[in-house]
Amino acid sequence: MVQNITSKITIIGAGPAGATLALFLAKYKIPHLLIDQASFPRDKICGDGLTCEVPRILRELDESIYQEFINADWVKPSNGAYIELKNGQKTSFESDNFSRNTSAVFVAKREIFDNWLISKLNTEYTQKIFSFKAESITRIGDLVEITGNQNGETITIISNLIIGADGERSIVRKTFHPEGIKKNREHCAAAIRCYYKGIEKLSDGNPLEMYQPKLIPKGYLWIFHLPNGEANVGFGGLSSDISENKINLVKEMNLYIQSNPDLKNRFKNAEALETPKGWGLPQNSDAYNYVGDNYLLIGDSAKFIEPLTGKGIGVAMFAAMLAVPTIKNAISKNTFNKNQLISFENVIENKYRAEWDKLYKLQNKVINAWYVPLFVTLLNITFIKNYLIKKQKTKTRKFLNKPLNKKVLDDYNLFENQ
Ligand SMILES: Cc1cc2nc3c(=O)[nH]c(=O)nc-3n(C[C@H](O)[C@H](O)[C@H](O)COP(=O)(O)OP(=O)(O)OC[C@H]3O[C@@H](n4cnc5c(N)ncnc54)[C@H](O)[C@@H]3O)c2cc1C
């Protein structure tokens, strides 16, 4: 049996990018279709670190959703971070009087977070089709046809605009950018994740630990503690370093833990809850052409992950929100070509490119420079540390409470007027 569906706007992928876009389109009363090959809840290989863009976007969406997120018992706020360099130097930032609404990072299992986001969808404007994998995308005149399968039934969707929010192995990217399949390993990271229980905590409040391995100095090993007592442990770095040095991430992660006396001791009663799983992180230093005739890419499919940190959730959600005005204008003009959609790319480039370039430089030139240990020595001086903690807290508070970047608002003039 074949089912034919028509939808002006179709979002492929209901991860943070696709779900956030669906939530904002509904907020502005724009009907659309949201499809995903998975049924929710589903796992996503990730570090589970949600940076402060996440609550910021949720607040922009709806104050009660934001409050629900920051107070949820499945979300652990962080009051700092612990960092250990490849030379063994350590530094730790912990602020005493912190609250859930000034935390710069939260830790939450993606399986729970993504499902929670999906639970907020507004069925009046969002039509969902899950357990449906998009298998082929074809342009037909000025429309696009998506064909796929759900429980043995073929479904065909005809749309004016498709949004590729379908992650690192995006079929939308592959369709419109066949050259994009060949990954530039200088601009792509790879990492593994393994959930553990029974790791001794470093401190009660601080759930974030990062270690710089000698073997992959542009990457890191992380231990992010979850509210249920488990920990997300992962290891990754630049794909070019991993492939050139033929690094087996699972083996090296275990070797690192066993060779670090503190970690070895803290892992003595730890139990791995799964076999480590790996996934790619396409970095935004290589993001280009993420709009074209009848399509727009957001999140990992657009390669929006930050170099150095591997942060992708917040950027994906921010970009999803910023795509709404472009989509709204395209619908009102009933035009879905590249010229019409390019405003999205311009806004993203204006907002992020300088920062992305800086992070790429940090990852490739600064992180291994001779002066980094000196810098960490300075950071360990109490008054400098306290000053920086205070500055960071003020910055986070401002970010969470102030309107969005004025320039972006001026460019679009949307969020102020609605
Ligand atoms: C090991 C690792 C650790 C990471 N740690 C962090 C971290 O701590 N913090 C952080 O901010 N970022 C982290 N990231 C990056 C983060 O996971 C991604 O940036 C984020 O998930 C991007 O969201 P997305 O919605 O674009 O894609 P995804 O979350 O990948 O969602 C894509 C969705 O599309 C669906 N889909 C795919 N193909 C199809 C198809 N053909 N048809 C239908 N549906 C389809 C999938 O089922 C999925 O639900 C990490 C990444 C990795 C690999």
The ligand as an SDF file (V2000), in Angstrom:
LIG
                    3D

 53 58  0  0  0  0  0  0  0  0999 V2000
   30.0200   11.1520   21.3320 C   0  0  0  0  0  0  0  0  0  0  0  0
   29.3620   12.4990   21.2040 C   0  0  0  0  0  0  0  0  0  0  0  0
   29.3190   13.3390   22.3240 C   0  0  0  0  0  0  0  0  0  0  0  0
   28.6650   14.5830   22.2220 C   0  0  0  0  0  0  0  0  0  0  0  0
   28.5530   15.3620   23.3420 N   0  0  0  0  0  0  0  0  0  0  0  0
   27.8820   16.5220   23.2900 C   0  0  0  0  0  0  0  0  0  0  0  0
   27.6580   17.2860   24.4690 C   0  0  0  0  0  0  0  0  0  0  0  0
   27.9900   16.8720   25.5820 O   0  0  0  0  0  0  0  0  0  0  0  0
   27.0150   18.4730   24.3430 N   0  0  0  0  0  0  0  0  0  0  0  0
   26.5910   18.9430   23.1400 C   0  0  0  0  0  0  0  0  0  0  0  0
   26.0300   20.0600   23.0780 O   0  0  0  0  0  0  0  0  0  0  0  0
   26.7490   18.2150   22.0110 N   0  0  0  0  0  0  0  0  0  0  0  0
   27.3550   17.0140   22.0550 C   0  0  0  0  0  0  0  0  0  0  0  0
   27.4800   16.2500   20.9270 N   0  0  0  0  0  0  0  0  0  0  0  0
   26.8600   16.7320   19.6810 C   0  0  0  0  0  0  0  0  0  0  0  0
   25.3330   16.5090   19.7260 C   0  0  0  0  0  0  0  0  0  0  0  0
   25.0410   15.1620   20.0140 O   0  0  0  0  0  0  0  0  0  0  0  0
   24.7040   16.8770   18.3680 C   0  0  0  0  0  0  0  0  0  0  0  0
   25.2300   18.1110   17.9520 O   0  0  0  0  0  0  0  0  0  0  0  0
   23.1860   16.9720   18.4470 C   0  0  0  0  0  0  0  0  0  0  0  0
   22.6080   15.7230   18.7030 O   0  0  0  0  0  0  0  0  0  0  0  0
   22.6350   17.5350   17.1190 C   0  0  0  0  0  0  0  0  0  0  0  0
   21.2360   17.4800   17.1090 O   0  0  0  0  0  0  0  0  0  0  0  0
   20.4460   17.2250   15.7240 P   0  0  0  0  0  0  0  0  0  0  0  0
   19.0100   17.3770   16.0740 O   0  0  0  0  0  0  0  0  0  0  0  0
   21.0360   18.0350   14.6460 O   0  0  0  0  0  0  0  0  0  0  0  0
   20.7730   15.7080   15.3230 O   0  0  0  0  0  0  0  0  0  0  0  0
   20.4260   14.3360   16.0690 P   0  0  0  0  0  0  0  0  0  0  0  0
   20.3480   14.5380   17.5180 O   0  0  0  0  0  0  0  0  0  0  0  0
   21.3960   13.3560   15.5290 O   0  0  0  0  0  0  0  0  0  0  0  0
   18.9720   13.9710   15.5490 O   0  0  0  0  0  0  0  0  0  0  0  0
   18.7490   13.5680   14.2090 C   0  0  0  0  0  0  0  0  0  0  0  0
   17.4320   12.8240   14.1360 C   0  0  0  0  0  0  0  0  0  0  0  0
   17.1740   12.5080   12.7650 O   0  0  0  0  0  0  0  0  0  0  0  0
   16.6640   11.2020   12.6560 C   0  0  0  0  0  0  0  0  0  0  0  0
   16.9790   10.7050   11.3190 N   0  0  0  0  0  0  0  0  0  0  0  0
   18.2050   10.5080   10.7860 C   0  0  0  0  0  0  0  0  0  0  0  0
   18.1130   10.0520    9.5310 N   0  0  0  0  0  0  0  0  0  0  0  0
   16.7950    9.9690    9.2450 C   0  0  0  0  0  0  0  0  0  0  0  0
   16.0500    9.5420    8.0890 C   0  0  0  0  0  0  0  0  0  0  0  0
   16.6570    9.1380    6.9640 N   0  0  0  0  0  0  0  0  0  0  0  0
   14.6840    9.5720    8.1450 N   0  0  0  0  0  0  0  0  0  0  0  0
   14.0550    9.9740    9.2720 C   0  0  0  0  0  0  0  0  0  0  0  0
   14.7150   10.3790   10.3940 N   0  0  0  0  0  0  0  0  0  0  0  0
   16.0610   10.3820   10.3800 C   0  0  0  0  0  0  0  0  0  0  0  0
   17.3420   10.4290   13.7840 C   0  0  0  0  0  0  0  0  0  0  0  0
   16.5840    9.3050   14.1800 O   0  0  0  0  0  0  0  0  0  0  0  0
   17.4280   11.5050   14.8960 C   0  0  0  0  0  0  0  0  0  0  0  0
   16.3370   11.4390   15.7760 O   0  0  0  0  0  0  0  0  0  0  0  0
   28.1020   15.0000   20.9820 C   0  0  0  0  0  0  0  0  0  0  0  0
   28.1730   14.1550   19.8680 C   0  0  0  0  0  0  0  0  0  0  0  0
   28.7800   12.9080   19.9710 C   0  0  0  0  0  0  0  0  0  0  0  0
   28.8120   12.0090   18.7770 C   0  0  0  0  0  0  0  0  0  0  0  0
  1  2  1  0
  2  3  1  0
  2 52  2  0
  3  4  2  0
  4  5  1  0
  4 50  1  0
  5  6  2  0
  6  7  1  0
  6 13  1  0
  7  8  2  0
  7  9  1  0
  9 10  1  0
 10 11  2  0
 10 12  1  0
 12 13  2  0
 13 14  1  0
 14 15  1  0
 14 50  1  0
 15 16  1  0
 16 17  1  0
 16 18  1  0
 18 19  1  0
 18 20  1  0
 20 21  1  0
 20 22  1  0
 22 23  1  0
 23 24  1  0
 24 25  2  0
 24 26  1  0
 24 27  1  0
 27 28  1  0
 28 29  2  0
 28 30  1  0
 28 31  1  0
 31 32  1  0
 32 33  1  0
 33 34  1  0
 33 48  1  0
 34 35  1  0
 35 36  1  0
 35 46  1  0
 36 37  1  0
 36 45  1  0
 37 38  2  0
 38 39  1  0
 39 40  1  0
 39 45  2  0
 40 41  1  0
 40 42  2  0
 42 43  1  0
 43 44  2  0
 44 45  1  0
 46 47  1  0
 46 48  1  0
 48 49  1  0
 50 51  2  0
 51 52  1  0
 52 53  1  0
M  END
$$$$
